[in-house]
Amino acid sequence: MKMTPVFPVLQLKNKIKFLTLLVVLLNISCETTELEILTDPNALSPEQSNIDFFLNSIQLDMAYFFEGVSEPGMEVSRIAQMFGPFYDNAYAPSDFNAQWSRVYAGTLADVRTYTPIALERELYTHVAIGQIIESYMIATMVDYFGDIPYTEAFNPAILNPAADSGADIYASLQLLLDDAISNLNKTEAALPANDLYYDGDESKWIKLANTLKLKLYLQTRLVTEAESRTGINAIINDGNYIMDASDDFVFNWSSNAENPDSRHPIFARNFDNGGSITDYMSNHFMNELREGQSVEDPRLRYYIYRQRSTSSESTVEQACF
C-alpha cells in the first residue's frame, strides 16, 4: 500500500495561512496607520480660524507698535528724556527687538495668513484694514531703519531675506494702499465685529489710506519729484484725506487698572500706586509749552493734562504725557 506524504501538505497549508495572515495584517496596517501627519490635530488650521479674532490681534499690535516706536522718536527729538547725551550710543540694536518681532512674526504674519481666507469669504473690509496697518508699520520701519526685508520676508523657502530699498518699499506700499481703498469700496459680506479705531466707518479708513499715501509722496518728493507732485496734487484736489481731528487715527486705551491693566503702557508704568517715574519730559520743552508764547500752546492740553478731578495719590499722577 502506497502512503501519501503528510508533511509537505501540512507545510503548504501553513505557508498559505501565513501568507493570508500577512496580507490581512498589511491591509489593516495601511487602513489604520497614518505616517504622514503634517498638521497638528490639536491646533486650529487657518481655514478654521475666526477672521475677527485675527483682526483684533492685528489692531492691538498696531497700538503697541506705535507705543514702542514713538518713545525713541520722542527721546531723540528731546520731547522725552533720552537718558544720555550721545545719540550714537543711546540705544542698542536689541532695544528694538520687540518691534521687529511684532511687525514680522506678529502682525504681518497674521495679515498674510488671514487675507486669502478673508478674500474667499468676501470680507473685504477686514482685508483692507490689514493692508493699511501693514503699510503704516512697514513705512515706519523704513523711516526708522532704512532698507529692510520686505519682498522676500514671507517666503518660507528663504531663511535670510534680502533687504529692499526704502524707495522700492514705498512704491509697493502705494500700490498696497490703492488695493486697500479698492477693497473698502467693495460690498463686503460682513463688517468687522470690532473696529477699534473707526467703529466700522469705512470712509474714515479711506481717508487714512489717502493720508498715508500723501505722507509717502511727501517723503519721496525730492527723489521722484514729478510722480510725487502728481500724487500729492491728486489727493489734495480730491480732498478725501484727514483734515479734521474727528478723523484722526487714534487708539483709545481703557481706564481699567487691573484684571487686565488696559491703560496706556507708559501711563501704567509711571503713575501706578507705589511705582516710580521712568519717563521724563524735557523741562525746557515743558517751559516753552507753558510760558514760551503769548497765547496758549495747543499742544499743552494733549501732552500735559489732568486725569482726575481729585486724587489722594501723589500730584505727579495727575499728568499724562
C-alpha positions in Angstrom: 0.0 0.0 0.0 1.4 3.4 -1.1 1.4 6.1 1.6 0.8 9.8 0.7 3.4 12.1 2.4 1.7 14.3 5.1 4.4 16.8 6.0 4.7 18.5 2.6 0.9 19.1 2.5 1.0 20.5 6.0 3.8 22.7 5.2 2.0 24.0 2.1 -1.2 24.7 4.2 0.9 26.5 6.8 2.5 28.7 4.2 -0.9 29.6 2.7 -2.2 30.5 6.1 0.9 32.6 6.9 0.6 34.5 3.6 -3.1 35.1 4.1 -2.5 36.4 7.6 0.3 38.6 6.3 -1.9 40.1 3.6 -4.6 40.8 6.2 -2.2 42.5 8.6 -0.8 44.6 5.8 -4.2 45.7 4.7 -5.2 46.5 8.3 -1.9 48.4 8.8 -2.5 50.5 5.6 -6.0 51.4 6.7 -5.3 52.4 10.3 -1.8 53.8 10.4 -1.1 57.3 9.0 2.5 58.0 8.7 2.2 61.4 7.0 0.6 63.6 9.7 1.8 67.0 8.8 -0.8 69.1 10.6 -1.1 69.2 14.4 -4.6 67.8 15.1 -4.7 69.8 18.4 -4.2 73.1 16.6 -6.7 75.1 14.5 -5.9 75.4 10.9 -6.1 78.8 9.2 -9.3 77.7 7.5 -10.9 77.1 10.9 -9.8 80.4 12.3 -12.1 83.3 13.2 -11.1 86.3 11.0 -12.5 88.8 13.5 -10.1 87.3 16.1 -7.2 87.8 13.7 -8.2 91.4 13.1 -8.5 92.1 16.9 -4.9 90.9 17.3 -3.7 93.0 14.4 -5.3 96.2 15.7 -3.9 95.7 19.2 -0.5 95.0 17.7 -0.8 98.4 15.9 -1.4 100.2 19.1 1.6 98.5 20.9 3.8 99.0 17.8 3.1 102.8 17.9 3.7 102.9 21.6 7.0 101.1 21.1 8.4 103.2 18.3 7.0 106.6 19.4 9.1 106.6 22.6 12.5 106.5 20.9 11.2 109.1 18.4 10.2 111.4 21.3 13.6 110.8 23.0 15.8 111.6 20.1 13.8 114.8 19.5 14.1 115.6 23.2 10.4 115.7 23.8 11.1 112.9 26.3 14.2 112.2 28.3 16.7 110.0 26.3 18.9 109.1 29.4 22.1 110.1 27.8 23.7 113.0 25.8 25.0 111.0 22.9 22.8 109.7 20.1 25.2 107.1 18.8 25.3 105.0 22.0 21.9 105.8 23.4 20.4 102.6 22.0 21.5 99.0 21.4 20.2 97.0 18.5 18.4 94.8 21.0 16.3 97.7 22.1 14.2 97.3 19.0 13.8 93.5 19.0 10.2 93.7 20.3 9.2 96.0 17.4 10.9 93.8 14.7 9.2 90.7 16.2 5.8 92.5 16.4 5.9 93.5 12.8 7.3 90.4 11.1 6.4 87.5 13.5 3.2 89.0 14.7 1.1 91.5 12.6 2.4 90.8 9.1 2.4 87.0 9.6 -1.3 87.3 10.7 -2.1 89.5 7.7 -0.5 87.1 5.3 -2.4 84.2 6.9 -5.9 85.6 7.0 -6.0 87.7 3.8 -6.6 84.8 1.3 -9.3 83.4 3.6 -11.0 86.7 4.1 -11.0 87.3 0.4 -12.6 84.0 -0.2 -15.3 84.9 2.3 -15.7 88.4 0.8 -14.6 90.1 4.0 -13.1 93.0 2.0 -13.1 95.5 4.9 -11.1 93.0 7.1 -8.6 92.7 4.3 -8.3 96.5 3.8 -7.7 97.2 7.4 -4.9 94.7 7.5 -3.4 96.2 4.3 -3.5 99.8 5.8 -1.9 98.7 9.1 0.8 96.8 7.2 1.5 99.9 5.2 1.7 102.0 8.3 4.1 99.6 10.1 6.4 98.9 7.1 6.6 102.6 6.2 7.6 103.4 9.9 10.2 100.7 9.9 11.7 102.2 6.7 11.7 105.6 8.3 13.5 104.3 11.4 15.9 101.8 9.9 16.2 102.4 6.1 16.4 99.4 3.8 14.6 96.4 5.4 13.4 93.0 4.2 10.0 93.1 2.6 9.7 91.3 -0.8 11.3 88.1 0.4 10.4 88.4 4.1 7.5 86.0 4.0 8.8 83.4 1.6 9.3 80.2 3.8 12.0 79.0 1.4 14.2 82.0 2.1 15.8 81.9 5.6 17.8 85.1 5.1 15.7 87.5 3.1 17.4 90.4 1.3 16.7 94.0 2.2 14.7 96.1 -0.3 15.5 99.7 -0.8 13.3 102.2 1.0 12.2 103.7 -2.3 11.1 100.3 -3.7 9.2 99.6 -0.5 7.4 102.9 -0.6 6.4 102.2 -4.2 5.0 98.8 -3.1 3.1 100.4 -0.2 1.5 102.9 -2.6 0.1 100.0 -4.6 -1.0 98.2 -1.4 -2.9 101.3 -0.2 -4.6 101.6 -3.6 -5.7 98.0 -3.2 -7.0 98.7 0.3 -9.1 101.6 -0.9 -10.5 99.4 -3.7 -11.4 96.7 -1.1 -13.1 99.4 1.1 -15.3 100.4 -1.9 -16.5 96.8 -2.4 -19.6 95.3 -0.9 -18.5 93.0 1.9 -20.2 90.0 3.3 -19.9 91.4 6.8 -18.1 94.3 8.6 -15.5 93.6 11.3 -17.1 92.7 14.7 -14.6 95.1 16.4 -13.2 98.1 14.6 -11.1 99.6 17.4 -10.1 102.7 15.5 -13.1 103.9 13.4 -16.0 101.9 14.7 -16.9 100.4 11.3 -16.7 103.7 9.4 -15.1 102.7 6.1 -15.0 106.3 4.8 -12.5 107.1 7.6 -10.3 104.2 6.7 -10.2 105.5 3.2 -9.2 108.9 4.5 -6.4 107.3 6.5 -5.2 105.3 3.4 -5.1 108.5 1.4 -3.3 110.3 4.2 -0.7 107.6 4.3 -0.3 107.9 0.5 0.2 111.6 0.9 2.8 111.1 3.6 4.8 108.7 1.3 4.7 111.1 -1.6 5.9 114.0 0.7 8.8 111.9 1.8 9.8 110.9 -1.7 9.2 114.3 -3.3 13.0 115.0 -3.6 13.7 111.7 -5.2 10.7 111.2 -7.5 9.7 114.8 -7.9 7.3 114.6 -10.8 5.5 111.5 -9.6 5.2 112.8 -6.0 3.8 116.2 -7.2 1.2 114.4 -9.3 0.2 112.2 -6.4 0.1 115.0 -3.9 -2.0 117.2 -6.1 -4.4 114.4 -6.9 -5.0 113.6 -3.2 -5.3 117.3 -2.1 -7.7 118.1 -5.0 -9.9 115.2 -4.1 -10.0 116.3 -0.5 -10.6 112.8 0.8 -7.9 112.7 3.5 -7.6 113.5 7.2 -8.2 117.2 7.7 -10.2 117.1 11.0 -9.4 115.7 14.4 -12.6 113.6 14.3 -10.9 111.5 11.6 -7.6 111.0 13.4 -6.1 107.5 13.6 -6.5 107.1 17.4 -6.5 104.1 19.7 -8.3 104.7 22.9 -6.8 102.8 25.9 -9.1 101.9 28.7 -9.0 103.3 32.3 -9.2 99.7 33.7 -6.3 99.3 36.1 -6.3 95.5 36.7 -7.6 92.2 35.5 -6.4 93.3 33.0 -4.5 96.5 33.2 -5.6 98.0 29.9 -4.4 101.6 30.5 -1.7 103.1 28.2 1.5 101.2 29.0 3.5 104.4 29.5 0.9 105.8 31.9 0.7 102.5 33.8 4.4 102.1 34.5 4.9 105.7 35.5 1.8 106.6 37.6 0.8 103.3 39.2 0.5 103.1 43.0 3.9 102.8 44.5 5.6 102.9 41.1 8.4 105.2 40.1 8.6 107.5 37.2 10.8 106.2 34.4 9.9 108.5 31.6 10.6 112.2 31.7 9.8 115.2 29.5 12.3 117.9 28.9 11.9 120.7 31.5 12.9 123.3 28.8 10.3 121.8 26.4 7.6 122.0 29.1 8.6 125.6 29.9 8.3 126.5 26.3 4.8 124.9 26.1 3.7 126.8 29.2 5.5 130.1 29.1 7.1 130.4 25.7 4.2 132.0 23.8 1.9 134.9 24.4 -1.0 132.5 23.6 -1.6 129.0 25.0 0.2 126.4 23.0 -2.4 123.9 21.7 -0.1 121.0 22.4 -0.2 121.7 26.1 -3.7 120.2 26.5 -2.6 117.0 24.8 0.9 116.5 26.4 0.0 117.6 30.0 -3.5 117.3 31.3 -5.3 116.4 34.5 -6.5 112.8 34.6 -8.8 113.1 37.6 -10.7 116.0 39.2 -9.3 114.9 42.6 -6.8 112.3 43.8 -5.4 111.1 47.0 -2.3 110.0 45.2 0.8 112.0 44.5 0.1 115.0 42.4 2.5 113.7 39.7 -0.1 111.1 38.9 -2.3 113.9 37.5 -0.1 114.4 34.5 -0.2 112.4 31.3 2.4 112.8 28.7 
